[in-house]
Amino acid sequence: MIDHEKICTAVRLFLEGIGEDPSREGLRDTPARVARMCEELFQGYGQNAKEHLATQFSTPHNGLVMEKDISFYSMCEHHLLPFFGRIHIAYISNGKVLGLSKLARTVEVYCRRLQIQETLGYDIASSIMHELAPKGVMVVIKASHMCMSMRGIKKDCAETLTVATLGCFQEDKELMNSCMRELLNA
């Protein structure tokens, strides 16, 4: 999936573009290191969340399931800088539940791609809704963005909160607000 040769060429050109000498001792192996890093940071392109979400269990429980404080790191598609924080997921089961680690694994699939925070939450919620068919799904993300703290406005304490809702969480605002309070009471 990752084209090491293209990444190495791009990194060499980038280094030259900022006025560096890619052949100097400290930078000589940097293009190859960046290519290997890209394999790890962007492995989500070669993965499918469906594989993780297939681990389901029948249950008479048709209530609320919450997984809080799933840590994540991702990369912003606008500046190629990291954003990171915590993801909270809630769903109302409909005769089936997921193995708890499968929610964190689903987060890993989607956070290992270039995107914006809003897309990340929607992609996670949509995949859970599609594969599990719960009554509703909510994904709350609280994150810090390096493009806000390292450059531009330089506000290092700013956090961005996004909420993606599907099913009954979209339809019932009281339910959504109640779950939001619980999820953010971390």
ChimeraX attribute file (.defattr): number of C-alpha atoms within 10 A of each C-alpha:
attribute: neighborCount
match mode: 1-to-1
recipient: residues
	/A:1	8
	/A:2	15
	/A:3	10
	/A:4	17
	/A:5	12
	/A:6	12
	/A:7	18
	/A:8	19
	/A:9	13
	/A:10	14
	/A:11	19
	/A:12	20
	/A:13	16
	/A:14	14
	/A:15	16
	/A:16	13
	/A:17	10
	/A:18	8
	/A:19	9
	/A:20	13
	/A:21	15
	/A:22	18
	/A:23	13
	/A:24	9
	/A:25	9
	/A:26	9
	/A:27	15
	/A:28	13
	/A:29	13
	/A:30	17
	/A:31	23
	/A:32	18
	/A:33	15
	/A:34	14
	/A:35	21
	/A:36	15
	/A:37	12
	/A:38	16
	/A:39	17
	/A:40	11
	/A:41	17
	/A:42	20
	/A:43	18
	/A:44	19
	/A:45	16
	/A:46	12
	/A:47	15
	/A:48	13
	/A:49	21
	/A:50	16
	/A:51	12
	/A:52	19
	/A:53	21
	/A:54	14
	/A:55	16
	/A:56	16
	/A:57	10
	/A:58	11
	/A:59	11
	/A:60	10
	/A:61	13
	/A:62	15
	/A:63	13
	/A:64	15
	/A:65	16
	/A:66	18
	/A:67	16
	/A:68	19
	/A:69	18
	/A:70	16
	/A:71	16
	/A:72	18
	/A:73	17
	/A:74	25
	/A:75	22
	/A:76	19
	/A:77	13
	/A:78	10
	/A:79	11
	/A:80	13
	/A:81	16
	/A:82	15
	/A:83	23
	/A:84	20
	/A:85	18
	/A:86	16
	/A:87	25
	/A:88	25
	/A:89	26
	/A:90	24
	/A:91	29
	/A:92	22
	/A:93	22
	/A:94	18
	/A:95	17
	/A:96	17
	/A:97	23
	/A:98	18
	/A:99	13
	/A:100	13
	/A:101	12
	/A:102	18
	/A:103	21
	/A:104	20
	/A:105	16
	/A:106	23
	/A:107	24
	/A:108	21
	/A:109	20
	/A:110	25
	/A:111	29
	/A:112	23
	/A:113	20
	/A:114	22
	/A:115	17
	/A:116	15
	/A:117	23
	/A:118	15
	/A:119	15
	/A:120	22
	/A:121	24
	/A:122	20
	/A:123	18
	/A:124	23
	/A:125	25
	/A:126	18
	/A:127	18
	/A:128	25
	/A:129	19
	/A:130	11
	/A:131	16
	/A:132	23
	/A:133	19
	/A:134	22
	/A:135	18
	/A:136	24
	/A:137	30
	/A:138	30
	/A:139	26
	/A:140	25
	/A:141	26
	/A:142	19
	/A:143	21
	/A:144	20
	/A:145	22
	/A:146	21
	/A:147	19
	/A:148	17
	/A:149	14
	/A:150	12
	/A:151	12
	/A:152	9
	/A:153	9
	/A:154	12
	/A:155	15
	/A:156	14
	/A:157	9
	/A:158	13
	/A:159	15
	/A:160	13
	/A:161	15
	/A:162	16
	/A:163	19
	/A:164	21
	/A:165	21
	/A:166	19
	/A:167	16
	/A:168	17
	/A:169	21
	/A:170	15
	/A:171	12
	/A:172	11
	/A:173	11
	/A:174	11
	/A:175	12
	/A:176	20
	/A:177	12
	/A:178	10
	/A:179	20
	/A:180	17
	/A:181	10
	/A:182	14
	/A:183	20
	/A:184	14
	/A:185	8
	/A:186	8
